[in-house]
């Protein structure tokens, strides 16, 4: 009679360990991919708002923190006026500093707060953009303004609004 050959317990254990290591590596890689995708979506959203603000600045010669002054905002985006906190990946906090600097902030699904600061388009050399992503508990556009720049008078539709 021939002896039956099967898998030993050691061979099965080694196979399970290899599968577990591969599964962990794949899960980590997938999570990293999804985080990058979510962060890229927020950066794209901020780019959209910068373009809308630049279009508005050609009309009124300044940036605006008001959604009503921006064209084609779309239903997938909420402008949080007056530097209110951006709570999720569909909201962008907007503020205009006293020197005309545009400050934007948006929080991705990963919890990262992305900040964009754009100098006044009328400054010499044109607008200068600065991007950062510091660790912030509250994601507001005032954090995007340069150090020492206060919040300026808000301008909507060509009318200066002070607070």
C-alpha positions as CSV (number, residue, x, y, z in Angstrom):
1,X,0.0,0.0,0.0
2,X,1.3,3.5,-0.9
3,X,1.7,6.2,1.7
4,X,-0.5,9.2,1.3
5,X,1.4,12.5,1.1
6,X,-0.3,15.7,2.4
7,X,0.6,19.0,3.8
8,X,2.3,19.0,7.1
9,X,1.3,21.4,9.8
10,X,4.5,23.4,9.4
11,X,4.0,23.8,5.7
12,X,0.5,25.1,6.3
13,X,1.7,27.5,9.1
14,X,4.4,28.9,6.8
15,X,1.9,29.4,4.0
16,X,-0.5,31.3,6.4
17,X,2.3,33.5,7.6
18,X,3.3,34.4,4.1
19,X,-0.3,35.2,3.2
20,X,-0.7,37.4,6.3
21,X,2.4,39.4,5.5
22,X,1.2,39.9,1.9
23,X,-2.2,40.9,3.1
24,X,-0.8,43.5,5.5
25,X,1.4,45.0,2.8
26,X,-1.5,45.2,0.4
27,X,-3.8,46.8,3.0
28,X,-1.1,49.4,3.9
29,X,-0.4,50.2,0.3
30,X,-4.2,50.6,-0.5
31,X,-4.7,52.9,2.5
32,X,-1.8,55.0,1.4
33,X,-3.2,55.2,-2.1
34,X,-6.7,56.2,-0.8
35,X,-5.1,58.9,1.5
36,X,-3.2,60.4,-1.5
37,X,-6.4,60.3,-3.6
38,X,-8.4,62.1,-0.9
39,X,-5.6,64.7,-0.4
40,X,-5.4,65.3,-4.2
41,X,-9.1,65.9,-4.4
42,X,-8.9,68.6,-1.8
43,X,-5.9,70.2,-3.6
44,X,-7.9,70.2,-6.8
45,X,-10.8,71.8,-4.9
46,X,-8.5,74.6,-3.7
47,X,-7.1,75.1,-7.2
48,X,-10.7,75.6,-8.4
49,X,-11.4,78.2,-5.8
50,X,-8.1,80.0,-6.6
51,X,-9.2,80.2,-10.3
52,X,-12.6,81.5,-9.3
53,X,-11.1,84.1,-7.1
54,X,-8.7,85.2,-9.8
55,X,-11.6,85.6,-12.2
56,X,-13.5,87.6,-9.5
57,X,-10.4,89.8,-8.9
58,X,-10.3,90.8,-12.6
59,X,-13.9,92.1,-12.1
60,X,-13.4,93.9,-8.8
61,X,-9.6,94.3,-8.6
62,X,-9.5,92.3,-5.4
63,X,-10.3,88.9,-4.0
64,X,-13.6,88.2,-2.2
65,X,-14.5,86.0,0.7
66,X,-18.2,85.8,-0.5
67,X,-19.5,82.8,-2.4
68,X,-22.1,85.0,-4.2
69,X,-19.2,86.8,-5.9
70,X,-17.7,83.7,-7.3
71,X,-18.9,82.1,-10.6
72,X,-19.6,78.4,-11.1
73,X,-19.0,77.3,-7.5
74,X,-20.9,74.1,-8.2
75,X,-23.0,71.8,-5.9
76,X,-20.0,69.8,-4.8
77,X,-18.4,72.7,-3.0
78,X,-19.4,74.9,-0.1
79,X,-17.6,78.2,0.4
80,X,-17.3,78.9,4.1
81,X,-17.3,82.7,4.3
82,X,-15.5,84.9,6.8
83,X,-12.9,82.2,7.6
84,X,-15.3,79.9,9.2
85,X,-13.9,76.4,9.8
86,X,-13.8,73.9,6.9
87,X,-15.2,70.7,8.5
88,X,-15.0,68.3,5.6
89,X,-13.7,67.7,2.1
90,X,-16.5,69.7,0.4
91,X,-15.9,72.9,2.3
92,X,-13.4,75.7,1.6
93,X,-12.8,78.4,4.2
94,X,-12.1,81.8,2.6
95,X,-10.7,85.0,4.0
96,X,-9.1,88.2,2.5
97,X,-6.4,89.8,4.5
98,X,-5.9,93.6,5.1
99,X,-3.1,93.6,2.4
100,X,-5.4,91.9,-0.1
101,X,-3.9,88.4,0.4
102,X,-6.4,85.5,-0.2
103,X,-6.4,82.8,2.4
104,X,-8.0,79.4,1.7
105,X,-8.3,76.3,3.9
106,X,-9.8,72.9,3.3
107,X,-9.7,69.7,5.3
108,X,-9.3,66.3,3.5
109,X,-11.0,63.1,4.5
110,X,-7.6,62.1,6.1
111,X,-8.0,65.0,8.5
112,X,-5.1,67.0,6.9
113,X,-5.8,70.8,6.7
114,X,-4.5,72.3,3.5
115,X,-3.8,76.0,3.3
116,X,-3.3,78.2,0.3
117,X,-2.2,81.8,0.5
118,X,-2.3,84.0,-2.7
119,X,-0.9,87.5,-2.7
120,X,-2.9,90.3,-4.2
121,X,-3.0,90.0,-8.0
122,X,-2.2,93.7,-8.3
123,X,1.1,93.3,-6.5
124,X,4.3,93.8,-8.5
125,X,5.1,90.5,-10.3
126,X,1.6,89.2,-10.1
127,X,0.0,86.8,-7.6
128,X,2.3,84.6,-5.6
129,X,0.9,81.3,-4.2
130,X,2.1,79.5,-1.1
131,X,0.8,76.0,-0.2
132,X,1.2,74.3,3.2
133,X,-0.4,71.6,5.3
134,X,0.3,72.2,9.0
135,X,-1.3,70.1,11.7
136,X,-4.3,72.2,12.9
137,X,-7.2,71.3,15.2
138,X,-9.4,73.9,13.5
139,X,-9.0,74.4,9.7
140,X,-9.6,78.0,9.0
141,X,-8.4,80.4,6.2
142,X,-6.9,82.9,8.7
143,X,-4.1,80.3,9.3
144,X,-3.2,80.7,5.6
145,X,-2.6,84.5,5.9
146,X,1.0,85.6,6.3
147,X,2.2,86.2,9.9
148,X,1.2,89.7,11.1
149,X,-1.5,90.3,8.4
150,X,-4.8,91.0,9.9
151,X,-8.2,90.5,8.3
152,X,-9.2,93.3,6.0
153,X,-12.5,94.8,5.0
154,X,-14.5,92.3,3.1
155,X,-15.6,93.3,-0.3
156,X,-18.6,91.8,-2.0
157,X,-19.8,92.9,-5.5
158,X,-17.5,96.0,-5.4
159,X,-18.9,97.2,-2.0
160,X,-16.5,97.4,1.0
161,X,-17.9,95.7,4.0
162,X,-16.2,96.2,7.3
163,X,-16.9,94.2,10.5
